Amino acid sequence: MKTLIRPAVSLFVALTVVTGFLYPLLVTGVSKVAFPSEAAGSIIVRDGKPVGSLLIGQNFTDPAYFWGRPSATGPQPNNASNSSGSNLGPNNPALVDAVKARIDALHAADPGNTKPVPVELVTASASGLDPHISPAAADYQLGRVARARGLDAAKVQELVAQHTEERQFGVFGEPRVNVLALNLALDALASKK
């Protein structure tokens, strides 16, 4: 019996050290060297205070800001500790009602806007934390934001273009706009006025 227990315990201890300590330390060290910002959470700091992460969506509701995707996380929107989608199917009445309410809110915030509402402005992402919108979703909101801030729409469009990220390696994903980065650029522009 001793001949079986000793090797089993030794292997258990060795694997615990390798997989529980050495491997996590190695991965953490490599990520901090290769991707220092991402490994630290891509936190944006303004005036010495963290204002958000480029990796987690924010809940903007002021008409002077671009709005991101709705969040299905609870108990509050964009709750990183409770990442989840709504899990509602396309025929679910609760999803249909939520989408209609979001469309109504977008129309109420910008009554003169007759453009079609981009789908990501009324549906949550699978994680409920998506920090990006499409350039079309930014364009849909451009007039409202420019009017609310008293800015020329062309200047706001220029900011959107500057903050549009292209496909990863030119192939993967779609062009996207980080909502937090764009809204912070709008604040910086407003402070220069």
C-alpha positions as CSV (number, residue, x, y, z in Angstrom):
1,M,0.0,0.0,0.0
2,K,2.9,2.4,0.8
3,T,4.3,1.9,-2.6
4,L,1.1,3.3,-4.1
5,I,0.4,6.2,-1.7
6,R,3.9,7.8,-1.7
7,P,4.1,8.2,-5.6
8,A,0.4,9.4,-5.6
9,V,1.0,12.1,-3.0
10,S,4.3,13.1,-4.6
11,L,2.7,13.5,-7.9
12,F,-0.2,15.4,-6.4
13,V,2.2,17.9,-4.7
14,A,4.3,18.3,-7.8
15,L,1.3,19.0,-10.0
16,T,-0.1,21.4,-7.5
17,V,3.1,23.4,-7.5
18,V,3.4,23.4,-11.3
19,T,-0.2,24.1,-12.2
20,G,-1.3,26.0,-9.1
21,F,1.8,28.3,-8.7
22,L,4.5,28.1,-11.4
23,Y,2.2,28.2,-14.4
24,P,0.0,31.1,-13.2
25,L,3.1,33.1,-12.2
26,L,4.6,32.4,-15.7
27,V,1.4,33.4,-17.5
28,T,1.0,36.5,-15.4
29,G,4.6,37.6,-15.9
30,V,4.5,37.1,-19.6
31,S,1.2,39.0,-19.9
32,K,2.5,41.9,-17.9
33,V,5.6,42.2,-20.1
34,A,3.8,41.5,-23.5
35,F,0.5,43.3,-22.8
36,P,1.0,45.6,-19.8
37,S,-2.2,47.7,-20.3
38,E,-4.5,44.8,-20.9
39,A,-3.0,42.8,-18.0
40,A,-3.8,45.7,-15.7
41,G,-7.4,45.9,-16.9
42,S,-7.0,48.7,-19.5
43,I,-8.0,51.2,-16.9
44,I,-8.2,54.8,-18.0
45,V,-7.2,57.4,-15.4
46,R,-8.1,61.1,-15.6
47,D,-7.0,63.6,-13.0
48,G,-5.6,60.8,-10.9
49,K,-8.9,58.9,-10.7
50,P,-9.9,55.8,-12.7
51,V,-12.9,56.6,-15.0
52,G,-13.4,53.2,-16.5
53,S,-11.9,50.3,-18.5
54,L,-11.6,50.1,-22.3
55,L,-12.6,46.4,-21.9
56,I,-15.9,46.9,-20.1
57,G,-18.9,48.9,-21.3
58,Q,-20.2,51.9,-19.5
59,N,-23.8,52.9,-18.9
60,F,-24.1,56.3,-20.6
61,T,-27.6,57.9,-20.7
62,D,-26.9,61.6,-21.1
63,P,-27.9,62.8,-24.6
64,A,-24.5,64.6,-24.8
65,Y,-22.7,61.2,-24.8
66,F,-22.7,58.3,-27.2
67,W,-24.6,55.3,-25.8
68,G,-23.2,51.8,-25.8
69,R,-25.0,48.5,-26.1
70,P,-27.6,47.7,-23.5
71,S,-26.3,45.4,-20.8
72,A,-28.1,42.3,-19.5
73,T,-26.0,42.0,-16.4
74,G,-27.6,42.4,-13.0
75,P,-28.3,43.9,-10.6
76,Q,-26.9,47.0,-12.4
77,P,-25.8,47.4,-16.0
78,N,-22.2,46.5,-17.1
79,N,-21.6,44.6,-13.9
80,A,-18.3,42.9,-14.6
81,S,-18.8,40.4,-11.7
82,N,-22.0,39.2,-13.3
83,S,-21.3,38.9,-17.0
84,S,-24.1,37.3,-18.9
85,G,-26.5,37.7,-21.8
86,S,-30.2,37.9,-21.5
87,N,-30.7,34.4,-22.7
88,L,-34.0,35.5,-24.3
89,G,-34.8,34.0,-27.7
90,P,-36.0,36.2,-30.7
91,N,-39.6,35.2,-30.1
92,N,-39.6,35.8,-26.4
93,P,-42.2,38.6,-25.6
94,A,-39.9,40.0,-22.9
95,L,-37.1,40.6,-25.5
96,V,-39.5,42.1,-28.0
97,D,-40.9,44.5,-25.3
98,A,-37.3,45.4,-24.2
99,V,-36.3,46.1,-27.7
100,K,-39.4,48.3,-28.3
101,A,-38.7,50.2,-25.1
102,R,-35.1,50.8,-26.2
103,I,-36.2,52.0,-29.6
104,D,-38.7,54.3,-28.0
105,A,-36.0,55.7,-25.7
106,L,-33.7,56.4,-28.7
107,H,-36.5,58.1,-30.6
108,A,-37.4,60.2,-27.5
109,A,-33.8,61.3,-27.1
110,D,-33.6,62.3,-30.8
111,P,-37.1,62.7,-32.2
112,G,-35.9,64.1,-35.6
113,N,-33.7,61.1,-36.4
114,T,-35.3,59.0,-39.1
115,K,-32.3,56.6,-39.7
116,P,-32.9,52.9,-39.0
117,V,-31.8,52.0,-35.5
118,P,-28.7,49.8,-35.5
119,V,-29.4,46.4,-33.8
120,E,-26.6,46.7,-31.3
121,L,-28.2,49.8,-29.7
122,V,-31.3,47.8,-28.7
123,T,-29.9,44.3,-28.0
124,A,-27.4,43.2,-25.4
125,S,-24.2,41.4,-26.3
126,A,-23.6,37.8,-25.1
127,S,-21.4,39.0,-22.2
128,G,-23.5,42.1,-21.4
129,L,-20.2,44.0,-21.1
130,D,-19.4,45.0,-24.7
131,P,-17.5,48.3,-24.8
132,H,-17.9,48.8,-28.5
133,I,-20.5,49.9,-31.0
134,S,-20.4,49.8,-34.8
135,P,-19.5,53.0,-36.8
136,A,-23.2,52.8,-38.0
137,A,-24.4,53.0,-34.3
138,A,-22.1,56.0,-33.7
139,D,-23.4,57.6,-36.9
140,Y,-27.0,57.1,-35.7
141,Q,-26.2,59.1,-32.5
142,L,-24.0,61.7,-34.1
143,G,-26.6,64.4,-34.6
144,R,-28.0,64.1,-31.1
145,V,-24.5,64.3,-29.5
146,A,-23.5,67.3,-31.6
147,R,-26.7,69.2,-30.8
148,A,-26.5,68.4,-27.1
149,R,-22.9,69.6,-26.9
150,G,-23.3,72.6,-29.3
151,L,-20.6,71.2,-31.6
152,D,-20.4,71.0,-35.4
153,A,-21.5,67.6,-36.6
154,A,-18.5,67.4,-38.8
155,K,-16.2,67.8,-35.8
156,V,-18.0,65.0,-34.0
157,Q,-17.8,62.8,-37.1
158,E,-14.1,63.4,-37.2
159,L,-13.7,62.2,-33.6
160,V,-15.8,59.1,-34.5
161,A,-13.4,58.4,-37.4
162,Q,-10.4,58.9,-35.2
163,H,-11.7,56.4,-32.6
164,T,-12.9,53.7,-35.1
165,E,-10.8,50.6,-34.8
166,E,-10.4,48.5,-37.9
167,R,-10.7,44.7,-38.1
168,Q,-8.1,42.8,-36.1
169,F,-5.2,42.1,-38.4
170,G,-7.4,43.4,-41.3
171,V,-9.4,40.1,-41.2
172,F,-11.1,39.3,-37.9
173,G,-14.2,41.1,-36.5
174,E,-15.8,44.2,-37.7
175,P,-14.8,47.9,-37.5
176,R,-15.8,49.2,-34.1
177,V,-15.8,52.3,-31.9
178,N,-14.9,52.2,-28.2
179,V,-17.7,54.2,-26.5
180,L,-15.7,55.2,-23.4
181,A,-12.7,56.4,-25.4
182,L,-15.0,58.4,-27.8
183,N,-16.9,60.0,-24.9
184,L,-13.7,61.0,-23.1
185,A,-12.4,62.5,-26.3
186,L,-15.7,64.5,-26.5
187,D,-15.1,65.7,-23.0
188,A,-11.6,66.8,-23.8
189,L,-12.8,68.6,-26.9
190,A,-15.5,70.4,-24.8
191,S,-12.9,71.5,-22.2
192,K,-10.9,73.2,-25.0
193,K,-13.8,75.3,-26.1
